[in-house]
Amino acid sequence: MSLSPELIDFIKSLFVVAFGVFAGLLLAFRLAWPKIERFLVGLNVMKRPKAVGKETLRTSAYERLLLLIHRMDVQQVMQRNYSNELSADQFQQVLIADIDAEFEHNYTQQLYVSDTAWLAVLQLKKYTIDLIRNTASQTRSVDSFVETILAYSSQKSENLNLQTQILLKKELNA
């Protein structure tokens, strides 16, 4: 059985057209793929951040507030700022300024934590500053100031810093 020359020409033409269509589709796909890929990635990114992003921000806020509580601890503040060249009043001002700066640096974290947690941090800040002010008014030197604070801290049965840390951890894990 022999193929007629017209049939052979038809098959050649069909092959050329099919090859041309295939090459055109391949070229179009290669040109369009980066846009398609960006679109698909954009869809995935838009789906995830709302669920994961809020939880990440919340967790980060609790972490930062735990660090703030640690940095507002009166012993930590005194360690960072100790200088026996200062008077008790000057030392008091330095300590309060340090606590205020730490607090201001973390002020926006209240957006991501509960009102209870934020109020606990505010109460801790107020308590710590009041402790510093009351102790500074009773002492004249930095060393006696530090001794008075340390003695008061060791006598106190409840530790407000620890209680606030526990509250934050419980809320984060709830």
C-alpha positions in Angstrom: 0.0 0.0 0.0 1.5 3.2 -1.1 0.6 6.6 0.1 -0.4 9.1 -2.4 1.8 12.3 -2.7 -1.3 14.4 -1.7 -1.7 12.4 1.5 2.0 12.8 2.3 1.8 16.6 1.7 -1.3 16.7 3.9 0.5 14.9 6.8 3.5 17.1 6.4 1.3 20.2 6.5 -0.5 18.8 9.5 2.8 18.1 11.3 4.0 21.6 10.6 0.8 23.2 11.9 0.8 21.0 15.0 4.4 21.7 15.6 3.7 25.5 15.2 0.8 25.4 17.6 2.8 23.4 20.1 5.8 25.8 19.8 3.4 28.8 20.2 1.7 27.4 23.3 5.1 26.6 24.8 6.3 30.1 24.2 3.1 31.6 25.6 3.4 29.5 28.7 7.0 30.5 29.3 6.1 34.2 28.9 3.0 33.9 31.1 4.4 31.6 33.8 6.1 34.3 36.0 2.8 36.2 36.2 0.9 33.0 37.0 3.4 32.1 39.7 3.3 35.5 41.3 -0.5 35.3 41.3 -0.5 31.9 43.0 2.1 32.9 45.6 0.1 36.1 46.3 -3.0 34.0 46.9 -1.1 31.8 49.5 0.4 34.9 51.2 -2.9 36.6 51.4 -4.5 33.5 53.0 -1.9 32.9 55.7 -1.0 36.2 57.3 -4.4 36.8 58.8 -4.4 33.6 60.8 -0.7 33.2 61.4 0.2 36.9 61.5 -2.2 37.7 64.4 -1.0 34.8 66.4 2.6 35.7 65.8 2.0 39.3 66.8 0.2 38.2 69.9 3.0 35.8 70.9 5.6 38.4 70.2 3.8 40.9 72.4 3.7 38.5 75.3 7.4 37.8 74.9 8.2 41.5 74.8 6.1 42.2 77.9 7.8 39.3 79.8 11.2 40.9 78.9 9.8 44.3 80.0 8.8 42.8 83.3 12.3 41.4 83.8 13.9 44.8 82.8 11.5 46.7 85.2 12.5 44.5 88.1 14.0 46.9 90.6 17.1 44.8 91.1 17.7 44.6 87.3 17.2 48.4 87.0 19.6 49.1 89.8 22.2 46.7 88.3 22.1 48.4 84.9 22.3 51.9 86.3 24.4 51.6 89.5 26.9 54.4 90.1 28.2 55.3 93.6 29.0 58.8 92.2 25.3 59.7 92.2 23.2 60.9 95.1 20.2 58.9 96.2 17.9 61.4 94.5 19.9 61.3 91.2 19.9 57.5 91.3 16.2 57.5 91.8 15.7 59.8 88.8 17.9 57.6 86.7 16.0 54.5 87.7 12.6 56.0 87.0 13.8 57.4 83.7 15.1 53.9 82.7 11.7 52.2 83.7 9.8 54.9 81.8 12.0 54.4 78.7 11.5 50.6 78.8 7.8 51.0 79.2 7.5 53.6 76.4 9.5 51.3 74.1 6.9 48.5 74.6 3.8 50.7 74.9 2.2 49.4 71.6 2.2 45.8 72.8 -1.1 46.5 74.5 -2.7 46.1 71.1 -2.0 42.4 71.1 -2.6 41.4 74.7 -5.6 41.3 76.9 -6.7 44.2 79.1 -6.0 42.2 82.2 -2.4 41.6 81.1 -1.8 45.2 80.2 -3.3 46.4 83.5 -1.0 44.0 85.4 2.0 45.5 83.6 0.8 49.0 84.4 0.3 48.1 88.1 3.8 46.6 88.1 5.3 49.8 86.7 3.5 52.0 89.2 4.4 49.7 92.1 8.1 49.7 91.1 8.3 53.5 90.6 6.5 54.0 94.0 8.9 51.6 95.7 11.9 53.6 94.2 10.4 57.0 95.2 9.5 55.9 98.8 12.9 54.3 99.3 14.9 57.3 97.9 13.1 59.6 100.3 14.4 57.5 103.3 18.0 57.3 102.2 20.9 59.6 101.5 23.4 57.5 99.6 23.1 55.1 96.7 24.5 52.2 98.7 22.0 52.7 101.5 19.3 53.0 98.8 20.3 49.7 97.3 20.5 48.0 100.7 17.0 49.3 101.7 15.5 48.1 98.4 17.1 44.7 98.6 16.1 44.3 102.3 12.5 45.2 101.5 12.5 42.8 98.5 13.7 39.9 100.6 11.1 40.6 103.3 8.2 40.8 101.0 6.3 37.5 100.7 4.6 38.2 97.4 6.6 39.1 94.3 4.6 41.2 92.0 7.0 40.7 89.1 6.7 36.9 89.4 2.9 37.2 89.7 2.7 39.3 86.5 5.0 36.9 84.7 2.8 34.0 85.6 -0.4 35.9 84.5 1.2 36.6 81.1 2.3 33.0 80.6 -1.1 31.7 81.6 -2.9 34.0 79.1 -0.5 33.1 76.3 -1.1 29.4 76.8 -4.8 29.8 77.2 
